Amino acid sequence: MQEDFLHYVWQHQYFDKAELQTEDGQPITVLRPGHRNSDAGPDFLNARLRLGEVEWNGAVEIHLRASDWHRHQHQTDPKYDQVILHVVYTADASVQRTNGSMIPALTLAPRLPARLLAAYEQLQNQPVERLLPCAPLLPQVSELTRTMMLGRVLLERVDQKADRLTELHTQLAHDWEATTWHALAAAFGFQKNTEPMSRLAKAVPLSLLRRHRHDAHQLTALVLGQAGFLDDALPDDYSRQLRTEYEFLRHKYNLHGTALAAHEWNFLRLRPANFPTVRLIQLLALLHVRPMLFDALLTAQSVRALEQFFGAPLPDYWQTHTRPGKPGKTAPLGRSSVHLLITNLVVPLRVAYARSLGNMEQVEAAVSLLDQLPPEHNHYTEEYETAGFRNTSAADSQALLALQRGYCASRHCVHCGIGSALLQRK
């Protein structure tokens, strides 16, 4: 059993309240269970209880075992002095506030409905390899319940991505263009190289990019040099010219010690089309021909317009090289890569900006772009499709991934609308 199951039981009061009393025999009347606290401190705040003849307003703390109070060091934390009731599955210890006063306890183990506990255990005890723990029980859940849950988790996933961009925007002095540059660089890492791409964006600030974005040679030298790809012995004239140009720029802008090293990038198990050097060249082609990134990504009216935006042509040299001096075929961004950038960058960026303006219509319009994109197919989405979930657009795929990662993988069934519906079935 997880503690969040007891949170669920207390929040919805799904237990036998007949002759409810504390461990020391005081009658309990729950007038208000309180609201769930997502920050540090007790689990439920602003609860209202009658203990014996006295009415109390305060907090409720919940544990599987009463002794967890001591394991978590609550007896020394003043935030927990406001607790008026300790709700536990098993009362194996008495607990005190920081001043030594005792906190009454309510034991739930004998009061849980057998059907509710059995339904919860059925969900929790599914094999670990089963991505969707409620798969055998899904026919018992209405299509409306599933649809509402998927809509909820889609917005949660988009909001989480937008939250990260909002935080980045704050760190960058509320500059949306700089935020777009940093977010775009990270997105071009396509997971395997997101972290070094993020550090590269810091190593080449937007103010420096703006000075050289109209000169393709200088721009390429600056970014590849700061990425650490111009340090090796370079076999052709073009690469050596890049190296010479980079040395000049490094001294001019005092960039000593800010560059990454080539070994910090991930090439292992990547196809040449996904090499970080290839992604950097594609990014550089975009930076060279697409000034004012933020405005362009914000105002493009359709997926087709965004595909055209990201379809910047590559210079001749880079059509036949995957690294400086290393021959290999390179192409502009493919449609699937562009669709990932729309999903992971454009939509969250538009949502973050719309939220900053308080414009919910723009938030909805940004999320609706996902309905225009084809679905993703991987082993996660395939399992959900097999269980009967729809996956016909990127909106569906993103919702299924959010459901898996936020709820199913951690078996947080009590927080899921689908799991909750199963637990509440008579």
N, C-alpha and C positions, 0 to 999 in steps of 0.2 A: 504494500500500500504506500502511495505517495501522500505527502502532507497536503498537497493541493486538493485531494479528494475530501479531506476534512474541511478545508476552506469552502468547497462547493456545498457540502452538507450543511455547514453553519450558515452560509450566505442565504441558502434557499430554505433553511429550517427543515431539512428532510430527515427528521429523527423523531422518535416517540417523546412527546413532551408531557405525557401523563405523569403527575406527581414528580415533576422535575425538581431535582435538588442537588446541592453541592455534595462533595465528598464528606463534609462534616455535618450534613443534614439540614442545611438551610434551604427553604423553598426558593425556587427560581421562577421568575416570570420574565420572558424576553419581550420587552416592549419595542425594541428596535435593535436588530443584530449589528448595526453599524455598516460602514462602507469600507470596501477593500482598500488597503493602503499599499501602493506600489513603491513607496519610498522606504527609507530606513525607519525602523521602529515597529511597533505592534502591527499585527496582521489586519485588524479591523478597528477603525476609529469612530468616534461619536456613537458608540453603542449606548443603549438605555435599558437598564435591567432593574428588576426589583428583587433584592436578596433579603429574604425574611420580610421585615416590615419597612425596610429602607430602600428608597429608589436611588440608583446610581447612574451617573453619566461618565463614560470613560472609554477605555479601549479593551479589546479582547485579543488575547494571544492564543495561537493554536499550535499544538505539537502532537506528534504521534505518541511520544512518551513524555510524561511530565518531567522526567529527569533531563530532557533536552534543554529545558530552561537553564540548567546549570552548565550543560555542555556548550551552550551558546553565550554564556557569560552575561545573561540578562540581569542577574542579581547585582551586577556592578554598573549597569547602564541606566542612568536616570530617565532615558526615554521610555523605559518600561515601568516606571513608577505609576503611570496613568492606567495600567491594566487593572480592571475590576473583576475579570473572570478569566481563568486559564482553562481552555477547552482542550481535552486530550482524548486520545483513543484508549490509552492505558495510564492509570494514575499510579506510577511507581515511585513517586517522591512528592514531598510538599515543597512549595517555593515561596520566596520572599522578595519584597522590594528592597531597594538599597538601604532603607532605614530599618529593615528587619521585620516589617509587618507582613503577615501572611496573606497570600492571595488565594481566594476560594477556587476550587477546581470542579469542572463538570466532566464526567467520563462518558464518552459516547459509545463505547464498544457494545454495551448491552442494549442500546437504544437504536442502533442502525437497522432499518428494514432489511430482512434477509434477501428479498428480491433485488433491492438496490445494490447491496454488497455483492451479490452473485453476478449481477450485470457488470459491475465495475471490474471484478476479478476476471471475468470472461474477456473483457477488452485488454486488460493489463497482461494477461497470461498468454497472449498470442505469441507464436514463435518470433524470435528476434528478426529473422530474415524476412518476415512479412512486413512490407513497407506500410501497408494499410491495415491496422489491427482490426478494424471493424468490417473488413471485406465480407466475411460470412453473414454479417447481420444487416448489410446495407439494404436488402429488399424490405426491411421493416421501417425504413426512413423515407419520407415523402420526397418527391422531386423538388418541391418548393424549399424544403429545409436544406437540401444539398446546394441548390442554386444560391440561396441567401448566404450560406457559409462561404461559398466560393467567391461571391461578390465581396464579402467582408475581408477575406484574406488577401484578395487582389489589392484592395485599397491599403491594407496593412503593409504589404510588400512594397508598393509604390511609395507610401509614406515613409517607410524606413530608408529607402534610397534618397528620397527628397530631404529627409532629416540630415543625412550625411552631407548633402550639398549645401544645406542651410548653414551647417556648422562650418564648412569650408568657406562659405561666403563671408561669415563673420571673421574668420581667421585672416582673410584676405582684404580686410578693411572695407567690406561691403562693396567690392568691385565685381560686378557680374561678368565682365569680360575676362578678368583674371581667374574667376571661379570656373568659367567655361574652359579656359586653357588647361588648368590643372585637372579638371574632371575628364576632359577629352583625352589628355595624355594617359591618365589611368585607364580609361575605357579601351584605349588602343593596346593595352597590355593583354586584353582578352584572357584574364584570370592568371595564366601562367606567368606573365610578366607585369602584372598590375603594380606590384610593389616597387620594382626598379623604375617603372615608368613614372610613378608618382614622385619618386626622388629626383628623377630627371627634370620634371616640371619645376621643382624648386631650384635645381642647378642652372636652369635657363629661365629666369623670370620673364614675365610678359613684356616688361619694359625693354628688355634686351632683344626679345624676338621682334618687337615692333620696329626696331632700328634696322633690321636686316631681312625682314620677311619678303621684301620686294627684290632682293638679290638672291637667286636660288643657290648660287655657289657659296656665298657667305653663310646663308641659312643652313645649308647642309653641313658645311664645315663646323659651324658652331654647335649644332645639335649632336652630330655624330661624334665630334670631339669630346663634348661633355658627357656623352654616353659611354666613352671609353673605347670606341671602335676605331680610333685612328692612332693607337699606340703600337701596334704590331708592325713588323716589316711589311711595307706595302709594295706590291709587285708592279703596279702600273702608274703611268704618269698622272692620270686623273686623281687617283687616291693620294698620291704624294702631294699634288697641288692642294687637295683638301687639308692634308696635314699641315702644310705651310701656312695656309690661310688660318687654320685653327690656332696655330702657335701665335700668329700675329694678334688674333682676337683675344686669346687667353691673356696675353701680356697687356693688351690695351685695356681690358676690363678687370684685370687682376682676379682672374678665375682660378688661381692656383689653389689646389686642395679641394675644389668643389666638384670635380668630375667623378663619375662612377668608373669602376673598373670593368673590363670586358667579362671577367669571370662572375660578376654579379647578375648576369642575365641568364635566363634559362633557354637552352636550345634542345635539351635532351627530350627525346620522344616527340618532337615537334616536326611536322612536315615543313619543308622549306617555305611554303606559302605563309606559315605562321611564325617564322623566325622573327625575333624582335627587331632585327635590322630591317627586314622587309616591312614590318609594321611601322617602323620609324620613317622609312622612305615614303610610305603611303601617307603618313601624318604630315611630313614635310611638304609633300605635293599639295596637300589640302591647305596648309598654312600659307603657302606661296600664292595661291590663286584665290583664296577665300578670306579676304580681310573682314574684320568685324564678325567673328564667329558667333557670339551670343545673339546678336540681332538676327543673323541668318537662321540659326537653329530655332529661334523663337517664332519667326514669322512664316516659315515654310508651311504652306497650306495643306500639304498632302504627303503621304508616304512617297509618292513618285517624285515630288519636289525634293524631298530629303535624299532620295537615292541619287538624284542628279547632283545635289550639293556634295555628297561624299565621293562622287565619281571623278575626282581630279586625275588627269592623265599624269603618268610618270615620265621623267626625263629619259632620253634615249639610253644613257649608260645604265640606269637602274632597271630598265626592261630586260637586261641581259646579265644582271649581277644580283646576288642575294646578300653579299657583304662586300665591303671595299676590297677590290682585287679578286673576288671569288665569283667566277661565272656561274650563272644559273638563271632560269627564267622567272621573272617577277611580273605580276599583273596588278592592276588597280584593285581596290577593295571589291570583293564579290558581294552579291546581293545578300547572302546569308549573314556575312559580317556586318553589312550596313544595317540589317534588321536587328542584329544584336545591339548595335550602337544606338539605334532608335529606342529599343527597349530599356537599355541600361543607362543611357545618358540623356537622350532628348526628352523622353517622357518625364523622368524625375526632375530634370532641370526646369522644364516648363511648370511642373507642379510646384517646385520650390519657389519659383518666381511668382506664380499666381497666388500662392499662399501669402507671400510677403505683401501682396497688394490687397489681400482679403477678397480675391475674385474667385468664387467657387465655380462659376461658369467656365473659366479658363482651366481650372483643375479638371473638371469633367471632360472638357474638350481634349486636354492632354492625354488623359487615360484612354479616351476613345480611340486614339491612334493605335493602341494595341489590338483593337478589333479589326484593324485593316491589315495586320501583319499575319503571315502564315504561322501555324503552331510549331513549337519545338517538339522533337521526338527523341526521347532518351529512355533509359530503363525505369526512371521514376514515372514519367508520364504514361509509359506503356502499361505499367501495373494498374494505374488508376483507370485507364481506358478499359482494360480487361474487366475491372470491377463495375463498369457502366458509366464512368464519368465522360463528359463531352470534352474533346480537345480539338477544336476546329479553328482556333486563332491563337495569337500570342497572348491575348488576355486569358484564355483558358489555361494555357501552359504555365503562365506566371502564377495563376491562382493555384494550380495543382502543386507547383513547386513550393509555394508558400504554405500550403496545407501540410505537405510532407515535412518540410524543415521546421515549421513552427509548432506543429501539433503532433503529427503521427510519429515522427522519429523519436520524440521525447515522451510519447504516450501521454500527452496532455489532453486526454479525451474529455475531461470535465470542462475544459475551456472551449471546446469545439462545439459548434451548434449541432453537428451530426452526433457526436458522442453524447452530448447532453440529452438529445432527443431519445437516444437508445436507453439512457439511464432512467429517463422519466416514463418510459412505457409501462403501462399497467400490466 
